[in-house]
Amino acid sequence: MTERQLIQEILNSEAIEYHFENVDEDSKEYTLLLKRLDKDVRPVEELNEEIKHYFKSADFSYQEELNPKGVDADIRLVIKR
């Protein structure tokens, strides 16, 4: 499984809308924008902790920005393996 496939699998398990804002396959660093689905009432902090758990378990570094300005997203996430 490629890193990108693993990322997609983790995010699909959370039922969250996401897209890759930046991909650097050479350095294996990915920036993603995550957005809760319309009916998702979880607080952003709770969702972030759930996602962080999965990525840490998969040996990714995890740097998040909650409610980033200038984009339509709940979380901007930079991960690297």
NUNU-743410 format. One record per residue: residue number from 1; residue in one letter; x, y negated, z negated of N, C-alpha, C in turn. Coordinates in Angstrom, 1 decimal. Example, Ala and Ser with C-alpha at 12.3 -4.5 7.8 and 13.67 -1.06 7.14 Angstrom:
// NUNU-743410
PT    i  aa     n.X     n.Y     n.Z    ca.X    ca.Y    ca.Z     c.X     c.Y     c.Z
PT    1   A    13.2     5.7    -7.8    12.3     4.5    -7.8    13.2     3.3    -7.8
PT    2   S    12.8     2.2    -7.1    13.7     1.1    -7.1    12.9     0.0    -7.9
END
This chain:
// NUNU-743410
PT    i  aa     n.X     n.Y     n.Z    ca.X    ca.Y    ca.Z     c.X     c.Y     c.Z
PT    1   M     0.9     1.2     0.0     0.0     0.0     0.0     0.9    -1.2     0.0
PT    2   T     0.6    -2.2     0.9     1.4    -3.4     0.9     1.0    -4.3    -0.2
PT    3   E     1.8    -5.3    -0.5     1.6    -6.2    -1.6     0.3    -7.0    -1.3
PT    4   R     0.1    -7.4    -0.1    -1.1    -8.1     0.3    -2.4    -7.2     0.1
PT    5   Q    -2.3    -6.0     0.4    -3.4    -5.1     0.2    -3.7    -4.9    -1.3
PT    6   L    -2.6    -4.8    -2.1    -2.8    -4.7    -3.6    -3.5    -5.9    -4.1
PT    7   I    -3.1    -7.1    -3.7    -3.7    -8.3    -4.1    -5.2    -8.3    -3.8
PT    8   Q    -5.5    -8.0    -2.6    -6.9    -7.9    -2.1    -7.7    -6.9    -2.9
PT    9   E    -7.1    -5.8    -3.2    -7.8    -4.8    -4.0    -8.1    -5.3    -5.4
PT   10   I    -7.1    -6.0    -6.1    -7.3    -6.5    -7.4    -8.4    -7.6    -7.4
PT   11   L    -8.4    -8.5    -6.4    -9.4    -9.5    -6.4   -10.8    -9.0    -6.0
PT   12   N   -10.8    -8.0    -5.1   -12.1    -7.4    -4.8   -12.8    -6.7    -5.9
PT   13   S   -12.0    -6.2    -6.8   -12.5    -5.6    -8.0   -13.2    -6.6    -9.0
PT   14   E   -12.8    -7.8    -8.9   -13.4    -8.9    -9.7   -14.5    -9.6    -9.0
PT   15   A   -14.9    -9.2    -7.8   -16.0    -9.8    -7.2   -15.9   -11.3    -7.2
PT   16   I   -14.8   -11.8    -6.6   -14.6   -13.3    -6.6   -14.2   -13.7    -5.1
PT   17   E   -14.6   -14.9    -4.8   -14.3   -15.4    -3.5   -12.8   -15.9    -3.5
PT   18   Y   -12.0   -15.6    -2.5   -10.6   -16.0    -2.5   -10.1   -16.2    -1.1
PT   19   H    -9.1   -17.0    -1.0    -8.4   -17.0     0.3    -6.9   -17.4     0.0
PT   20   F    -6.1   -17.0     0.9    -4.6   -17.2     0.7    -4.4   -18.6     1.2
PT   21   E    -3.8   -19.5     0.3    -3.5   -20.8     0.7    -2.1   -20.9     1.3
PT   22   N    -1.2   -20.0     0.8     0.2   -19.9     1.3     0.7   -18.5     1.1
PT   23   V     1.3   -18.0     2.1     1.9   -16.7     2.1     3.4   -16.7     2.5
PT   24   D     4.2   -16.2     1.6     5.7   -16.1     2.0     6.0   -14.7     1.8
PT   25   E     5.9   -13.9     2.9     6.1   -12.5     2.8     7.6   -12.1     2.5
PT   26   D     8.5   -13.0     2.9     9.9   -12.8     2.7    10.3   -12.8     1.2
PT   27   S     9.7   -13.8     0.5    10.0   -13.9    -0.9     8.9   -13.2    -1.8
PT   28   K     7.9   -12.7    -1.1     6.8   -12.0    -1.8     6.1   -12.9    -2.7
PT   29   E     5.9   -14.2    -2.3     5.2   -15.1    -3.1     3.9   -15.5    -2.4
PT   30   Y     2.8   -15.6    -3.2     1.5   -15.8    -2.6     0.8   -16.9    -3.4
PT   31   T     0.2   -17.8    -2.7    -0.7   -18.8    -3.4    -2.1   -18.6    -2.9
PT   32   L    -3.0   -18.4    -3.9    -4.4   -18.1    -3.6    -5.3   -19.2    -4.2
PT   33   L    -6.4   -19.4    -3.6    -7.5   -20.2    -4.2    -8.6   -19.2    -4.5
PT   34   L    -9.1   -19.3    -5.8   -10.1   -18.4    -6.2   -11.3   -19.2    -6.6
PT   35   K   -12.5   -18.7    -6.3   -13.7   -19.4    -6.6   -14.8   -18.3    -7.1
PT   36   R   -15.4   -18.6    -8.2   -16.5   -17.7    -8.7   -17.6   -17.7    -7.7
PT   37   L   -18.3   -16.6    -7.6   -19.5   -16.4    -6.7   -20.6   -17.2    -7.4
PT   38   D   -21.6   -17.6    -6.6   -22.7   -18.4    -7.1   -23.3   -17.9    -8.4
PT   39   K   -23.5   -16.6    -8.5   -24.2   -16.1    -9.7   -23.3   -15.7   -10.9
PT   40   D   -22.0   -16.0   -10.7   -21.1   -15.6   -11.7   -21.1   -16.7   -12.8
PT   41   V   -21.5   -16.4   -14.0   -21.6   -17.4   -15.1   -20.4   -17.3   -16.1
PT   42   R   -19.4   -16.5   -15.8   -18.2   -16.4   -16.6   -17.5   -17.7   -16.7
PT   43   P   -17.0   -18.1   -17.8   -16.2   -19.3   -17.9   -14.9   -19.1   -17.1
PT   44   V   -14.4   -20.1   -16.5   -13.1   -20.0   -15.7   -12.0   -19.4   -16.5
PT   45   E   -11.9   -19.7   -17.8   -10.8   -19.2   -18.6   -11.0   -17.7   -18.8
PT   46   E   -12.2   -17.2   -18.9   -12.4   -15.7   -19.1   -12.0   -15.0   -17.8
PT   47   L   -12.5   -15.5   -16.7   -12.2   -14.9   -15.4   -10.7   -14.9   -15.2
PT   48   N   -10.0   -16.0   -15.5    -8.5   -16.1   -15.4    -7.9   -15.0   -16.2
PT   49   E    -8.3   -14.8   -17.4    -7.7   -13.8   -18.3    -7.8   -12.4   -17.7
PT   50   E    -9.0   -12.1   -17.2    -9.3   -10.8   -16.6    -8.3   -10.6   -15.4
PT   51   I    -8.3   -11.6   -14.5    -7.4   -11.4   -13.3    -5.9   -11.3   -13.7
PT   52   K    -5.5   -12.2   -14.7    -4.1   -12.2   -15.1    -3.7   -10.8   -15.6
PT   53   H    -4.6   -10.1   -16.3    -4.4    -8.8   -16.9    -4.0    -7.8   -15.7
PT   54   Y    -4.8    -7.8   -14.7    -4.6    -6.9   -13.5    -3.2    -7.2   -12.8
PT   55   F    -3.0    -8.5   -12.6    -1.7    -8.8   -11.9    -0.5    -8.5   -12.8
PT   56   K    -0.6    -8.8   -14.1     0.6    -8.5   -14.9     0.8    -6.9   -15.0
PT   57   S    -0.3    -6.2   -15.0    -0.2    -4.7   -15.0     0.5    -4.2   -13.7
PT   58   A     0.3    -5.0   -12.6     0.9    -4.6   -11.3     2.3    -5.2   -11.1
PT   59   D     2.9    -5.8   -12.2     4.2    -6.4   -12.2     4.3    -7.6   -11.3
PT   60   F     3.3    -8.5   -11.3     3.4    -9.7   -10.6     3.6   -10.8   -11.7
PT   61   S     4.4   -11.8   -11.3     4.5   -13.0   -12.1     3.2   -13.8   -11.9
PT   62   Y     2.7   -14.6   -12.8     1.4   -15.2   -12.7     1.5   -16.6   -13.2
PT   63   Q     1.2   -17.6   -12.3     1.1   -19.0   -12.7    -0.2   -19.5   -12.2
PT   64   E    -1.0   -20.0   -13.1    -2.4   -20.5   -12.7    -2.5   -21.9   -12.9
PT   65   E    -3.5   -22.5   -12.2    -3.9   -23.9   -12.4    -5.5   -23.8   -12.4
PT   66   L    -6.1   -24.0   -13.5    -7.5   -24.0   -13.6    -8.1   -25.3   -13.1
PT   67   N    -9.2   -25.2   -12.4    -9.9   -26.3   -11.8    -9.0   -27.3   -11.1
PT   68   P    -8.2   -26.8   -10.1    -7.3   -27.7    -9.4    -8.0   -28.8    -8.7
PT   69   K    -7.3   -29.9    -8.7    -7.9   -31.1    -8.0    -7.6   -31.1    -6.5
PT   70   G    -8.5   -31.6    -5.7    -8.3   -31.7    -4.3    -8.7   -30.5    -3.5
PT   71   V    -9.1   -29.4    -4.1    -9.5   -28.2    -3.4   -10.8   -27.6    -4.0
PT   72   D   -11.5   -26.9    -3.2   -12.8   -26.3    -3.6   -12.5   -24.9    -4.2
PT   73   A   -12.0   -24.9    -5.4   -11.6   -23.6    -6.1   -11.7   -23.8    -7.6
PT   74   D   -11.9   -22.7    -8.3   -11.9   -22.7    -9.7   -10.4   -22.4   -10.3
PT   75   I    -9.7   -21.7    -9.5    -8.3   -21.4    -9.9    -7.4   -21.4    -8.7
PT   76   R    -6.2   -22.0    -8.9    -5.1   -21.9    -7.9    -4.1   -21.0    -8.6
PT   77   L    -3.8   -20.0    -7.9    -2.9   -18.9    -8.4    -1.7   -18.7    -7.6
PT   78   V    -0.5   -18.7    -8.2     0.7   -18.4    -7.5     1.3   -17.1    -8.2
PT   79   I     1.4   -16.1    -7.4     1.9   -14.8    -7.9     3.1   -14.4    -7.0
PT   80   K     4.0   -13.7    -7.7     5.2   -13.2    -7.0     5.6   -11.9    -7.6
PT   81   R     6.1   -11.0    -6.8     6.5    -9.7    -7.3     8.0    -9.5    -7.1
END
